[in-house]
Amino acid sequence: MNTIDELLYYCREIEPVGALLLTGEWGCGKTHLIEHELKDALTNEAVVLRISLFGISSQEEIHSAVKYAWINAYCNIKGVGRVAKIVDEGKKAIAKLEFLPEWVRGIASTDATAFFPISKEIDDKSVILVFDDLERCRMSSVDVLGVINDYCENQKYHTIIVANQEKIKTKQEPTQINAEIQFMPSQDKKDELDGKKAALTINKPPKMEQGEISYTEIKEKIIQRTVQYLPDYPKIVHAVIEETKYEDDEYKAFVENCEEGLLELFAPDRNAFGYVEERKEGKSTEKGMEQPQRRPHNIRSLKCAIRDFYRVYGILHDNDFTNIADWFYSFTSYVISYKADIAQEGYYGTLFSDGEVRKLYPVFQDQYMFDAVKQWILRGVWDADAISHEIEIIKKRKEALKPCEIIRVNRIMDVDEDVINKGFGDFLNSVYDGSLTLDDYVLFIENSCWARRYGYTFPVAINWDKVKGGVGKRIKSIEKALPDGQILFHVIGEDNREHFTDEEWGTYKLISDFALDNGYMFFKNRKLYIEKMKELASSSFVIIQNKRFNVFDQEMAIVTAEAFAKDNNYGKDLFTNYFKDMWKCKIESRDIEIEESLKGFSKLRDLLKEQIEDSQAKEKVFTMSHTERFIQTIEELIAFKCTEKPGPESRTANPVSCRSAMPPPSEFRTD
């Protein structure tokens, strides 16, 4: 007999002696079973009222929820008008009962449901009460069952309780103790320290006062029968797919074609009953009831995955991926695992949790999962640029034909040794001459680390000085032709520093300091200053004034002088004010390179003096006046920095200085 038949058998009993407990894991479809299959099956016999206990914290709330469910059902059957008339008459009648306390009459006159009589039947149909989410109620399970007992034992309602009984049984009080623990040595787990004291958290049963009864005891009194829900997953998965509202018909057809594959994710575990087999001398023996991690079967997670994958589907479809179904199965596996707290980030990123997901769902494969999509699931941050970058890498891997190209775009342990032997020398030459992207260099550094972890020796030794030289060449090429958007997507966390040699980490820092810290930002802002000054003259300050700079060099001085020269007199007057306000603030920053900036200001001053001579020759009085004021501003900036006394954190090498009129302002980080 299946689950629905068990429920129907109970609901049709003449007078049950207790409630029926329907138990099953979270999200497996218990509520769906009640709301659809049970109600449909009993349409002509009974009225099923489902009362959610989620968040309820008092007995009064439970009774009120039962009444409202009963009244709503009555409204649907009898018609809203008739019920409204009954409620109105009830209010008037109760308000006239002078023997009742005034506060009672006040409550009744505003909320007649407080005194609305309910019964075991509505329109000659028996009423069946279904109390859902027992384990999510804020009251203790014992107290809730005590309230429910009034309906099933005293008032003789057919009563069904829906719960994840495992969650009720495992509600325990965490207690921390200190103990001497001898750890087994391990290279992979940082926190395993030999012979150290550690704090352990253990679970102990909640303390019970004298006279209290346990959940097990009250369950024995109230529950007539317990039914373990055995979901009909083919039916449920099909219903989910059919009932989902889709953005377009093409995606709907795609999901429908994947129904069989999705159903595999809800297949029973290979070891459904938790027995662990221990093989000794070719024999298979039981080793107790050790419970391995079981595959979650959460239908709500499936609904979320179908809805959310549409965003990924569009990207894969637009980039002509042919095996999108494999991506869909990996994505769905990951979403279900994340919502079951299996997929998560830890000390090693998602490395270990990915392995756990793969154990439960072999269909989950890294090659069918974007790292950026994992971050979207884990953190809720959608990074379209990062996904585009990963797609480009995938395309490069497919296009890679030469051994050196294969090595460049793959993890070293994914490449055949014969390919490495053939192509590693040529690949190293491209590393040394700066031909790799910054992401390629990061992968190269990681591959060096991976090779060491696997005990593999490269056919050609790596010269890390030459590698750093290649990184430097690549950075210079980026500076010459500034790319749009992000220049580095693949990063190594500081917490992984211990896994890398000094040479590897030093090379990575060259990359990260430029691409992730201030270096690249300062370079972009400097390029922006030069471009906008050439294009807009004094109007450029609207764009550049709040950017951060670490230098005012001689090239910037030249374009500034040229921009000032081509501006009209009105623009020249504004130019001086804008320049002074902007650079007076910038030179007080700890970012500024003092010596190089002083050279730049001096160069600008000299160029402006040449413009004075030209204006004198052409007898341009107003131009001369504006230029002289600008020169005076430049000299004030130079004098300000040259007379500033260096503090312990001063970055100037100039030994002659004095103090600033005010301390440096806090840094305003604007790219």
C-alpha positions as CSV (number, residue, x, y, z in Angstrom):
1,M,0.0,0.0,0.0
2,N,1.5,3.4,-1.0
3,T,1.5,6.6,1.0
4,I,-1.7,8.1,-0.3
5,D,-3.6,4.8,0.2
6,E,-2.4,4.8,3.9
7,L,-3.7,8.4,4.3
8,L,-7.1,7.6,2.7
9,Y,-7.4,4.4,4.9
10,Y,-7.0,6.5,8.0
11,C,-9.3,9.3,6.9
12,R,-12.1,6.8,6.2
13,E,-11.9,5.1,9.6
14,I,-15.1,5.5,11.6
15,E,-13.4,7.0,14.7
16,P,-9.6,6.8,15.0
17,V,-8.1,6.5,18.4
18,G,-5.3,9.0,17.7
19,A,-3.6,11.1,15.1
20,L,-1.6,9.9,12.1
21,L,2.0,11.1,11.7
22,L,3.2,11.5,8.1
23,T,7.0,11.9,8.2
24,G,9.6,12.4,5.6
25,E,12.6,14.6,4.8
26,W,12.3,18.3,4.1
27,G,11.2,19.3,0.6
28,C,10.3,15.8,-0.5
29,G,6.7,16.7,-1.3
30,K,4.7,16.0,1.8
31,T,2.7,19.2,1.6
32,H,2.1,18.7,-2.1
33,L,0.7,15.3,-1.3
34,I,-1.8,16.8,1.1
35,E,-2.8,19.8,-1.0
36,H,-3.3,17.9,-4.2
37,E,-3.6,14.1,-4.0
38,L,-5.3,13.8,-0.7
39,K,-7.7,16.7,-1.2
40,D,-8.5,15.5,-4.7
41,A,-9.2,12.0,-3.6
42,L,-11.5,13.2,-0.8
43,T,-13.4,15.9,-2.7
44,N,-16.8,14.2,-2.3
45,E,-16.2,12.8,1.2
46,A,-14.3,15.3,3.4
47,V,-12.9,18.8,3.8
48,V,-9.2,18.8,4.4
49,L,-7.9,21.8,6.4
50,R,-4.2,22.3,6.4
51,I,-2.8,24.4,9.3
52,S,0.8,25.4,9.1
53,L,2.6,25.5,12.5
54,F,5.6,27.3,11.0
55,G,6.6,30.1,13.5
56,I,3.6,29.6,15.8
57,S,4.5,30.4,19.4
58,S,1.4,29.9,21.5
59,Q,-1.6,27.6,21.9
60,E,-4.0,30.5,21.1
61,E,-2.4,30.9,17.7
62,I,-3.0,27.3,16.9
63,H,-6.7,27.4,17.9
64,S,-7.0,30.7,15.9
65,A,-5.4,29.1,12.8
66,V,-7.7,26.1,13.0
67,K,-10.8,28.4,13.2
68,Y,-9.7,30.6,10.3
69,A,-9.0,27.5,8.1
70,W,-12.4,26.1,9.0
71,I,-14.2,29.5,8.3
72,N,-12.4,29.9,4.9
73,A,-13.5,26.4,3.9
74,Y,-17.0,27.2,5.0
75,C,-17.0,30.3,3.0
76,N,-15.9,28.4,-0.1
77,I,-18.7,25.9,0.3
78,K,-21.6,28.1,1.6
79,G,-20.9,31.3,-0.1
80,V,-19.3,34.5,1.2
81,G,-22.6,36.4,1.6
82,R,-24.2,33.9,3.8
83,V,-21.2,33.6,6.1
84,A,-20.9,37.4,6.3
85,K,-24.5,37.6,7.4
86,I,-23.9,35.0,10.1
87,V,-20.8,36.8,11.3
88,D,-22.6,40.1,11.4
89,E,-25.5,38.6,13.4
90,G,-23.1,37.0,15.8
91,K,-21.4,40.3,16.5
92,K,-24.7,42.0,17.3
93,A,-25.9,39.2,19.4
94,I,-22.8,38.9,21.5
95,A,-22.6,42.7,21.9
96,K,-26.1,42.6,23.6
97,L,-25.2,39.9,26.1
98,E,-24.8,42.2,29.2
99,F,-23.9,39.4,31.5
100,L,-20.6,39.0,29.6
101,P,-17.6,41.1,30.7
102,E,-17.1,44.3,28.7
103,W,-13.7,43.2,27.4
104,V,-15.3,39.9,26.0
105,R,-18.0,41.8,24.3
106,G,-15.4,44.2,22.8
107,I,-13.3,41.3,21.4
108,A,-16.4,39.6,19.9
109,S,-17.7,42.8,18.3
110,T,-14.5,43.3,16.4
111,D,-13.4,39.6,15.8
112,A,-16.4,37.3,15.9
113,T,-14.3,34.4,14.9
114,A,-13.1,34.3,18.5
115,F,-16.5,32.9,19.4
116,F,-17.4,31.3,16.0
117,P,-18.5,27.7,16.6
118,I,-16.7,25.0,14.4
119,S,-17.7,21.4,14.1
120,K,-16.5,18.1,12.7
121,E,-18.6,18.5,9.6
122,I,-19.2,21.1,6.8
123,D,-22.1,20.5,4.5
124,D,-22.3,16.8,5.5
125,K,-18.6,16.3,4.8
126,S,-16.3,15.3,7.6
127,V,-13.5,17.7,8.5
128,I,-9.9,16.4,8.5
129,L,-7.3,18.6,10.3
130,V,-3.7,18.5,8.9
131,F,-1.1,20.1,11.1
132,D,2.0,20.8,8.9
133,D,5.6,21.8,9.8
134,L,5.5,20.4,13.4
135,E,9.3,20.7,13.6
136,R,9.3,24.3,12.6
137,C,6.9,25.4,15.3
138,R,8.4,27.8,17.9
139,M,6.7,25.9,20.7
140,S,8.1,22.6,22.0
141,S,7.0,19.6,20.1
142,V,5.5,18.2,23.4
143,D,3.4,21.3,24.0
144,V,2.2,21.3,20.4
145,L,1.2,17.7,20.5
146,G,-0.7,18.4,23.7
147,V,-2.8,21.0,21.9
148,I,-3.4,18.8,18.9
149,N,-4.5,16.0,21.2
150,D,-7.5,18.0,22.2
151,Y,-8.7,17.9,18.6
152,C,-8.0,14.2,17.9
153,E,-8.8,12.6,21.3
154,N,-11.4,14.9,22.9
155,Q,-13.2,16.4,19.9
156,K,-12.7,13.3,17.7
157,Y,-11.4,15.0,14.6
158,H,-9.4,12.9,12.1
159,T,-6.0,14.5,12.5
160,I,-2.9,14.2,10.4
161,I,0.5,15.6,11.6
162,V,3.1,16.3,9.0
163,A,6.8,16.5,10.1
164,N,10.4,15.6,9.4
165,Q,10.6,13.4,12.5
166,E,14.4,13.2,12.2
167,K,14.7,16.9,12.9
168,I,12.5,16.6,16.0
169,K,14.5,13.7,17.4
170,T,17.9,15.5,16.8
171,K,16.9,18.7,18.6
172,Q,19.7,18.6,21.2
173,E,21.5,21.1,23.3
174,P,25.1,21.8,22.1
175,T,27.7,21.8,24.9
176,Q,31.3,22.8,24.6
177,I,34.0,21.0,26.6
178,N,37.8,21.2,26.7
179,A,39.7,18.0,26.3
180,E,43.2,16.7,25.5
181,I,43.0,15.3,22.0
182,Q,45.7,13.4,20.1
183,F,45.2,14.1,16.4
184,M,46.3,11.9,13.6
185,P,48.9,13.6,11.4
186,S,47.6,15.1,8.2
187,Q,49.0,17.3,5.5
188,D,45.7,18.3,4.1
189,K,43.9,19.6,7.3
190,K,45.5,22.7,8.8
191,D,43.6,22.5,12.1
192,E,44.9,19.0,13.1
193,L,47.6,19.9,15.6
194,D,49.4,17.0,17.4
195,G,48.8,16.9,21.2
196,K,47.0,20.2,21.5
197,K,44.0,21.1,23.6
198,A,40.9,21.7,21.6
199,A,37.4,22.7,22.3
200,L,34.8,20.1,21.3
201,T,31.1,20.7,20.8
202,I,29.0,17.7,21.7
203,N,25.3,17.3,21.7
204,K,23.5,16.3,24.9
205,P,19.8,15.7,25.4
206,P,17.9,18.7,26.7
207,K,17.6,18.7,30.5
208,M,14.1,17.7,31.7
209,E,12.4,19.0,34.8
210,Q,10.8,16.5,37.2
211,G,7.3,15.7,36.0
212,E,7.9,16.6,32.3
213,I,7.4,14.0,29.6
214,S,9.5,13.5,26.5
215,Y,8.5,13.7,22.8
216,T,8.7,9.9,22.6
217,E,6.3,9.5,25.5
218,I,3.7,12.0,24.3
219,K,4.0,10.6,20.8
220,E,3.1,7.2,22.1
221,K,0.0,8.6,23.7
222,I,-1.2,10.7,20.7
223,I,0.0,9.1,17.5
224,Q,-2.0,6.1,16.4
225,R,0.1,5.3,13.4
226,T,3.3,6.6,11.7
227,V,3.6,6.6,8.0
228,Q,6.9,7.1,6.3
229,Y,6.3,9.1,3.1
230,L,7.6,7.3,0.1
231,P,7.5,9.9,-2.7
232,D,6.4,9.0,-6.2
233,Y,9.3,11.0,-7.7
234,P,8.4,10.3,-11.4
235,K,5.0,11.8,-10.8
236,I,6.4,14.7,-8.7
237,V,9.2,15.7,-11.0
238,H,6.9,15.6,-14.0
239,A,4.3,17.8,-12.1
240,V,7.0,20.3,-11.2
241,I,8.2,20.6,-14.8
242,E,4.6,20.9,-16.1
243,E,3.5,23.5,-13.4
244,T,6.6,25.7,-13.7
245,K,6.0,29.0,-15.5
246,Y,8.7,29.5,-18.1
247,E,10.2,32.6,-19.7
248,D,9.9,31.2,-23.2
249,D,8.7,28.0,-25.0
250,E,12.2,27.1,-26.1
251,Y,13.5,26.8,-22.5
252,K,10.3,24.9,-21.5
253,A,10.9,22.3,-24.3
254,F,14.6,22.0,-23.1
255,V,13.6,21.3,-19.5
256,E,10.9,18.8,-20.6
257,N,13.5,17.0,-22.7
258,C,15.7,16.8,-19.5
259,E,13.0,15.2,-17.4
260,E,14.5,11.7,-17.3
261,G,17.9,13.1,-16.3
262,L,16.4,15.3,-13.5
263,L,14.6,12.2,-12.2
264,E,17.9,10.5,-11.8
265,L,18.9,13.1,-9.3
266,F,16.0,11.9,-7.1
267,A,16.7,8.2,-7.5
268,P,17.2,6.3,-4.2
269,D,20.6,6.3,-2.7
270,R,22.8,3.4,-3.6
271,N,23.0,2.6,0.2
272,A,19.5,3.8,1.2
273,F,19.4,2.2,4.6
274,G,22.8,3.4,5.7
275,Y,24.6,0.0,6.0
276,V,28.3,0.3,5.5
277,E,30.0,-2.7,3.9
278,E,33.4,-3.6,5.0
279,R,35.3,-5.9,2.7
280,K,37.7,-8.4,4.3
281,E,39.3,-11.2,2.4
282,G,36.7,-10.9,-0.3
283,K,33.8,-11.1,2.1
284,S,31.1,-8.4,2.5
285,T,30.0,-7.9,6.1
286,E,27.7,-5.4,7.9
287,K,29.3,-2.8,10.0
288,G,26.4,-1.6,12.1
289,M,24.2,1.3,11.1
290,E,26.8,4.0,10.3
291,Q,25.0,6.6,8.3
292,P,26.8,8.0,5.3
293,Q,25.7,11.4,4.0
294,R,22.5,10.8,2.1
295,R,21.4,12.4,-1.1
296,P,18.9,15.2,-0.4
297,H,15.5,15.0,-2.2
298,N,14.2,18.6,-1.9
299,I,11.6,19.4,-4.5
300,R,11.7,23.1,-3.7
301,S,15.4,23.1,-4.6
302,L,14.5,21.5,-7.9
303,K,12.0,24.3,-8.6
304,C,14.7,26.9,-7.8
305,A,17.2,25.2,-10.1
306,I,14.8,25.1,-13.0
307,R,14.0,28.8,-12.5
308,D,17.6,30.0,-12.0
309,F,19.2,27.9,-14.8
310,Y,17.3,30.0,-17.4
311,R,19.9,32.7,-16.9
312,V,22.8,30.3,-17.6
313,Y,20.9,28.6,-20.4
314,G,20.7,31.8,-22.3
315,I,24.5,32.3,-22.1
316,L,25.3,28.7,-23.2
317,H,22.8,28.9,-26.0
318,D,24.1,32.2,-27.3
319,N,27.6,30.8,-27.3
320,D,26.6,27.7,-29.3
321,F,27.2,25.1,-26.6
322,T,25.9,21.8,-27.7
323,N,25.8,19.8,-24.4
324,I,23.6,22.2,-22.4
325,A,21.8,19.3,-20.7
326,D,25.0,18.3,-18.9
327,W,25.4,21.8,-17.6
328,F,21.8,21.7,-16.4
329,Y,22.3,18.5,-14.4
330,S,25.5,19.8,-12.8
331,F,23.8,23.1,-12.0
332,T,20.8,21.4,-10.5
333,S,23.0,19.0,-8.4
334,Y,24.9,22.0,-7.1
335,V,21.8,24.0,-6.2
336,I,20.2,21.0,-4.3
337,S,23.5,20.4,-2.5
338,Y,23.9,24.0,-1.6
339,K,20.4,24.3,-0.1
340,A,21.2,21.1,1.9
341,D,24.3,22.8,3.2
342,I,26.6,20.4,1.4
343,A,28.1,22.7,-1.2
344,Q,29.9,25.5,0.6
345,E,33.1,27.5,0.7
346,G,35.8,26.6,3.2
347,Y,39.5,27.0,3.8
348,Y,40.3,25.5,0.4
349,G,37.4,27.3,-1.4
350,T,34.9,24.8,-2.8
351,L,37.5,22.0,-3.3
352,F,36.3,19.6,-0.6
353,S,32.6,20.4,-0.9
354,D,32.7,19.8,-4.6
355,G,34.0,16.4,-3.9
356,E,31.1,15.7,-1.6
357,V,28.6,16.9,-4.2
358,R,30.2,14.6,-6.8
359,K,29.9,11.6,-4.4
360,L,26.2,12.2,-4.1
361,Y,25.6,13.2,-7.7
362,P,28.2,11.7,-10.2
363,V,26.6,13.7,-12.9
364,F,28.1,16.9,-11.3
365,Q,31.3,17.6,-13.2
366,D,33.6,20.7,-13.0
367,Q,33.8,20.9,-16.8
368,Y,30.0,21.6,-16.8
369,M,30.1,24.3,-14.1
370,F,31.3,27.8,-14.3
371,D,33.2,29.0,-11.2
372,A,31.4,32.3,-11.5
373,V,28.0,30.5,-11.4
374,K,29.1,28.7,-8.3
375,Q,29.8,32.0,-6.7
376,W,26.4,33.2,-7.8
377,I,24.8,30.2,-6.0
378,L,27.0,30.6,-2.9
379,R,27.0,34.4,-2.6
380,G,24.3,35.7,-4.8
381,V,26.7,37.8,-6.9
382,W,26.2,37.6,-10.7
383,D,29.4,38.4,-12.6
384,A,28.7,38.4,-16.4
385,D,32.3,39.4,-17.2
386,A,33.8,36.5,-15.3
387,I,31.4,34.0,-17.0
388,S,32.4,35.5,-20.4
389,H,36.0,35.0,-19.5
390,E,35.5,31.4,-18.6
391,I,33.7,30.8,-21.9
392,E,36.7,32.2,-23.7
393,I,39.0,29.7,-21.8
394,I,36.7,26.8,-22.7
395,K,36.9,27.8,-26.4
396,K,40.7,28.1,-26.2
397,R,40.9,24.6,-24.7
398,K,38.8,23.2,-27.6
399,E,40.9,25.0,-30.1
400,A,44.2,24.1,-28.6
401,L,46.1,21.7,-30.9
402,K,49.8,22.2,-30.2
403,P,51.2,20.6,-27.1
404,C,52.4,24.1,-25.8
405,E,48.8,25.5,-26.3
406,I,47.3,22.5,-24.4
407,I,49.6,23.1,-21.5
408,R,48.8,26.8,-21.4
409,V,45.1,26.4,-20.9
410,N,44.7,23.3,-18.8
411,R,45.5,22.2,-15.3
412,I,48.7,20.2,-15.4
413,M,47.2,17.0,-13.9
414,D,44.6,17.0,-16.8
415,V,47.3,16.9,-19.5
416,D,48.9,13.6,-20.7
417,E,52.6,13.3,-19.8
418,D,53.5,12.8,-23.5
419,V,52.0,16.2,-24.3
420,I,53.9,17.8,-21.5
421,N,57.2,16.2,-22.6
422,K,56.7,17.5,-26.2
423,G,55.5,21.0,-25.5
424,F,56.8,22.2,-22.2
425,G,60.0,23.7,-23.6
426,D,58.1,25.8,-26.1
427,F,55.6,26.7,-23.5
428,L,58.3,28.0,-21.2
429,N,59.7,30.2,-23.9
430,S,56.2,31.8,-24.2
431,V,56.2,32.3,-20.5
432,Y,59.6,34.0,-20.5
433,D,58.8,36.3,-23.5
434,G,55.5,37.7,-21.9
435,S,53.1,36.0,-24.4
436,L,50.7,34.8,-21.8
437,T,47.7,36.6,-20.3
438,L,47.8,37.4,-16.6
439,D,45.3,34.6,-16.0
440,D,47.6,32.2,-17.9
441,Y,50.5,33.2,-15.6
442,V,48.3,32.5,-12.5
443,L,47.4,29.1,-13.9
444,F,51.1,28.4,-14.6
445,I,52.0,29.3,-11.0
446,E,49.2,27.0,-9.8
447,N,50.4,24.2,-12.1
448,S,53.9,24.5,-10.6
449,C,52.3,24.0,-7.2
450,W,50.1,21.1,-8.4
451,A,53.1,19.3,-10.0
452,R,55.0,19.4,-6.7
453,R,51.9,18.1,-4.8
454,Y,51.6,15.2,-7.2
455,G,55.3,14.5,-7.1
456,Y,55.8,15.3,-10.8
457,T,59.0,16.8,-12.2
458,F,58.8,19.0,-15.3
459,P,61.0,17.9,-18.3
460,V,62.6,21.4,-18.2
461,A,63.5,23.3,-15.1
462,I,61.7,26.6,-14.5
463,N,63.8,29.8,-14.2
464,W,61.7,32.0,-12.0
465,D,63.7,35.1,-12.7
466,K,62.8,34.7,-16.4
467,V,59.2,34.1,-15.4
468,K,59.1,37.4,-13.5
469,G,60.6,39.0,-16.5
470,G,57.9,37.7,-18.7
471,V,55.2,39.0,-16.2
472,G,56.9,42.4,-16.4
473,K,56.8,42.4,-20.2
474,R,53.1,41.5,-20.1
475,I,52.3,44.3,-17.7
476,K,54.1,46.8,-19.9
477,S,52.1,45.6,-22.9
478,I,48.9,46.2,-21.0
479,E,50.1,49.7,-20.1
480,K,50.7,50.5,-23.7
481,A,47.3,49.3,-24.9
482,L,44.9,49.6,-22.0
483,P,42.2,46.9,-22.3
484,D,38.6,47.5,-21.5
485,G,37.1,45.8,-18.4
486,Q,38.7,43.5,-16.0
487,I,42.3,42.2,-16.7
488,L,42.5,39.4,-14.1
489,F,39.8,36.9,-13.2
490,H,41.8,34.0,-11.7
491,V,43.1,34.9,-8.2
492,I,44.8,33.0,-5.4
493,G,43.6,33.7,-1.8
494,E,46.1,34.9,0.8
495,D,45.1,31.9,3.0
496,N,46.7,29.6,0.4
497,R,50.1,31.2,0.7
498,E,51.6,28.3,2.5
499,H,51.2,26.0,-0.5
500,F,53.5,28.0,-2.7
501,T,57.2,28.5,-2.8
502,D,58.7,32.0,-2.4
503,E,59.5,32.1,-6.1
504,E,55.9,31.2,-7.0
505,W,54.3,33.6,-4.6
506,G,56.6,36.4,-5.4
507,T,55.7,36.0,-9.1
508,Y,52.0,36.0,-8.2
509,K,52.4,39.1,-6.1
510,L,53.8,41.0,-9.2
511,I,50.5,40.1,-11.0
512,S,48.1,40.8,-8.1
513,D,49.8,44.0,-7.0
514,F,49.3,45.4,-10.5
515,A,45.9,43.9,-11.4
516,L,44.1,43.8,-8.0
517,D,45.7,46.5,-5.9
518,N,46.3,50.2,-6.7
519,G,48.9,49.8,-9.5
520,Y,46.4,49.1,-12.3
521,M,44.0,51.7,-11.0
522,F,46.7,54.4,-10.9
523,F,47.7,53.5,-14.4
524,K,44.2,53.7,-15.7
525,N,43.6,57.0,-14.1
526,R,46.8,58.4,-15.5
527,K,45.8,57.3,-19.0
528,L,42.4,58.9,-18.4
529,Y,44.0,62.2,-17.3
530,I,46.1,62.4,-20.4
531,E,43.3,61.4,-22.8
532,K,40.7,63.8,-21.3
533,M,43.2,66.7,-20.9
534,K,44.0,66.5,-24.7
535,E,40.3,66.3,-25.5
536,L,38.5,68.6,-23.1
537,A,41.1,71.0,-21.5
538,S,39.5,72.7,-18.5
539,S,36.3,70.7,-18.9
540,S,38.2,67.5,-18.2
541,F,38.4,68.3,-14.5
542,V,34.8,67.3,-14.1
543,I,35.8,63.8,-15.0
544,I,39.2,63.4,-13.4
545,Q,39.1,65.5,-10.2
546,N,37.9,62.7,-7.9
547,K,40.2,60.0,-9.4
548,R,43.1,58.7,-7.4
549,F,46.7,59.4,-8.7
550,N,50.1,58.4,-7.4
551,V,52.1,60.7,-9.7
552,F,52.1,63.9,-11.7
553,D,54.9,63.0,-14.2
554,Q,56.4,64.9,-17.1
555,E,54.1,63.5,-19.8
556,M,51.1,64.7,-17.7
557,A,52.8,68.1,-17.4
558,I,53.2,68.4,-21.2
559,V,49.5,67.6,-22.0
560,T,48.4,69.9,-19.2
561,A,50.5,72.8,-20.6
562,E,49.1,72.1,-24.1
563,A,45.5,72.0,-22.8
564,F,46.0,75.2,-20.9
565,A,47.4,76.9,-24.0
566,K,44.5,76.0,-26.3
567,D,41.8,77.1,-23.8
568,N,40.3,80.5,-24.1
569,N,40.8,83.1,-21.3
570,Y,37.6,82.1,-19.5
571,G,38.8,78.5,-19.6
572,K,42.3,79.5,-18.4
573,D,40.8,81.2,-15.3
574,L,38.8,78.1,-14.4
575,F,41.8,75.8,-15.3
576,T,44.0,77.3,-12.6
577,N,41.4,77.0,-9.9
578,Y,40.5,73.4,-10.8
579,F,44.1,72.4,-11.0
580,K,45.0,73.9,-7.7
581,D,42.0,72.4,-5.8
582,M,42.7,69.0,-7.4
583,W,46.4,68.6,-6.9
584,K,46.7,70.3,-3.5
585,C,44.6,67.4,-2.3
586,K,46.4,64.7,-4.3
587,I,50.0,65.7,-3.2
588,E,49.0,65.3,0.5
589,S,48.1,61.6,-0.2
590,R,50.5,58.9,0.9
591,D,50.1,57.4,-2.5
592,I,52.0,60.2,-4.3
593,E,55.5,59.6,-5.7
594,I,57.1,62.8,-4.5
595,E,60.3,63.0,-6.6
596,E,58.7,62.2,-9.9
597,S,55.8,64.5,-9.2
598,L,58.1,67.4,-8.3
599,K,59.8,66.9,-11.7
600,G,56.4,67.0,-13.3
601,F,55.4,70.2,-11.6
602,S,58.7,71.8,-12.5
603,K,58.3,70.7,-16.2
604,L,54.8,72.3,-16.2
605,R,56.1,75.5,-14.7
606,D,58.9,75.7,-17.4
607,L,56.4,75.1,-20.2
608,L,54.1,77.8,-18.8
609,K,57.0,80.3,-18.7
610,E,57.6,79.6,-22.4
611,Q,53.9,80.5,-23.0
612,I,54.4,83.8,-21.1
613,E,57.2,84.7,-23.6
614,D,54.9,83.9,-26.5
615,S,52.0,86.0,-25.0
616,Q,54.4,88.9,-24.5
617,A,55.4,88.8,-28.1
618,K,51.8,88.8,-29.2
619,E,50.8,91.4,-26.5
620,K,48.1,89.2,-25.0
621,V,47.7,90.9,-21.7
622,F,44.9,88.7,-20.3
623,T,46.5,85.5,-21.4
624,M,49.7,86.6,-19.6
625,S,47.8,87.4,-16.4
626,H,46.1,83.9,-16.4
627,T,49.4,82.2,-17.2
628,E,51.3,84.0,-14.4
629,R,48.6,83.1,-11.9
630,F,48.9,79.4,-13.0
631,I,52.7,79.5,-12.6
632,Q,52.3,81.0,-9.1
633,T,49.9,78.1,-8.3
634,I,52.5,75.5,-9.5
635,E,55.3,77.1,-7.5
636,E,53.1,77.0,-4.4
637,L,52.6,73.3,-4.9
638,I,56.3,72.7,-5.3
639,A,57.2,74.8,-2.3
640,F,54.5,73.0,-0.2
641,K,56.1,69.5,-0.9
642,C,59.7,70.7,-0.8
643,T,59.3,72.2,2.7
644,E,57.3,69.4,4.2
645,K,59.0,67.5,7.0
646,P,59.1,63.7,6.4
647,G,57.3,61.7,9.1
648,P,58.1,58.0,9.7
649,E,55.8,57.0,6.9
650,S,56.8,59.7,4.4
651,R,57.6,58.4,0.9
652,T,59.9,61.2,-0.2
653,A,63.6,60.8,-0.4
654,N,64.2,64.6,-0.2
655,P,66.0,65.2,3.1
656,V,65.2,69.0,3.1
657,S,61.6,69.5,4.3
658,C,59.3,71.0,6.8
659,R,55.8,70.2,8.2
660,S,52.5,70.3,6.3
661,A,49.9,72.8,7.5
662,M,47.5,69.9,8.2
663,P,47.7,66.1,8.5
664,P,47.0,64.1,5.3
665,P,43.3,63.6,4.7
666,S,41.8,60.1,4.8
667,E,42.2,58.3,1.5
668,F,39.2,58.6,-0.8
669,R,39.2,55.4,-2.8
670,T,37.6,56.3,-6.1
671,D,38.8,54.4,-9.2
